Amino acid sequence: MEKYTSIGFTKKCHGLKGELKVQVAEEYVEDFLKTPVVFLDIKGRQLPYFVEQVKVVNELPAQQIDGLLKLEDVDSKEAAKAITSKEMFLQAKNILKAEERELEIEAA
């Protein structure tokens, strides 16, 4: 059985082309920026969504990062709205080890 690590949440729609605002735990930002696929919790199951584009918007207090996420085949506001407020996961095997990390995360 596949193991998953929770990295954050989808928040709300952004624009009309299917982008989502997301919140990612600071420790997983590099993993999030490099992943080709995220898994969203849909009715208790982790379903894969392929990443088309991702960008960090700003850093929030409490070790959270705000970002914009564009997923393949999510091309409208309505499609994006269906996957808002969902927990976001990566496969545990795709989480970088400390020695593989390139981004410096400053401890608060």
C-alpha positions in Angstrom: 0.0 0.0 0.0 1.3 3.4 -1.0 2.3 5.8 1.8 1.5 9.5 1.5 2.7 12.6 3.4 0.4 15.5 3.9 2.0 18.8 2.6 -0.8 21.3 2.8 -4.2 22.2 1.4 -5.9 23.6 -1.7 -7.7 26.8 -0.7 -9.8 28.5 -3.3 -10.0 29.2 -7.0 -7.8 31.9 -8.6 -8.9 33.4 -11.9 -10.9 31.7 -14.6 -8.5 29.2 -16.0 -8.5 26.6 -13.2 -5.7 27.9 -11.0 -5.9 27.1 -7.3 -4.5 29.0 -4.3 -2.7 26.5 -2.1 -1.0 26.5 1.3 2.0 24.3 1.8 4.0 23.6 4.9 7.3 25.3 4.7 9.3 22.1 5.1 7.7 20.6 2.0 8.0 23.7 -0.3 11.0 22.2 -2.3 9.2 18.9 -2.7 6.1 20.7 -3.9 8.0 22.8 -6.4 9.7 19.8 -7.9 6.9 17.3 -8.0 5.1 16.3 -11.3 2.1 15.0 -9.4 0.1 15.8 -6.2 -2.5 13.7 -4.6 -5.7 15.3 -3.3 -8.0 13.7 -0.7 -11.2 13.0 -2.5 -13.8 11.1 -0.5 -11.1 9.5 1.7 -8.9 8.4 -1.2 -5.7 10.1 -2.5 -6.3 10.8 -6.2 -3.4 11.9 -8.5 -3.4 15.3 -10.3 -0.6 16.2 -12.6 1.1 19.6 -12.1 1.1 21.9 -15.0 2.6 25.0 -13.2 3.3 26.0 -9.6 4.5 29.3 -8.1 5.2 30.6 -4.6 3.3 33.8 -3.9 4.5 34.7 -0.4 5.5 33.3 2.9 2.9 33.3 5.7 3.5 33.2 9.4 3.4 29.8 11.2 5.7 28.1 8.6 3.2 28.1 5.7 3.8 29.1 2.1 1.1 30.5 -0.1 1.2 29.4 -3.8 -0.7 29.1 -7.0 -1.2 25.7 -8.5 -2.3 24.8 -12.1 -3.2 21.2 -12.6 -3.6 19.4 -16.0 -7.2 19.0 -17.1 -8.4 21.5 -14.6 -9.1 24.3 -17.1 -12.1 26.3 -15.6 -13.2 28.0 -12.5 -15.9 25.3 -12.1 -13.4 22.4 -12.3 -11.1 24.1 -9.8 -13.9 24.8 -7.4 -14.6 21.1 -7.2 -11.2 20.5 -5.7 -11.0 23.4 -3.3 -10.5 22.9 0.4 -8.8 19.5 -0.1 -5.8 18.1 1.8 -2.8 17.8 -0.5 -0.3 14.9 -0.4 2.9 13.7 -2.0 4.0 10.1 -2.1 6.3 9.5 0.9 8.9 8.0 -1.4 9.1 11.4 -3.3 9.9 13.5 -0.2 13.5 14.7 -0.4 16.0 13.6 2.2 17.7 16.4 4.1 21.0 16.0 2.2 19.2 16.2 -1.2 17.6 19.6 -0.4 18.9 22.7 -2.2 16.6 25.4 -0.9 17.6 27.0 2.4 14.6 27.3 4.8 15.2 29.7 7.6 14.0 28.6 11.0 11.8 31.2 12.7 
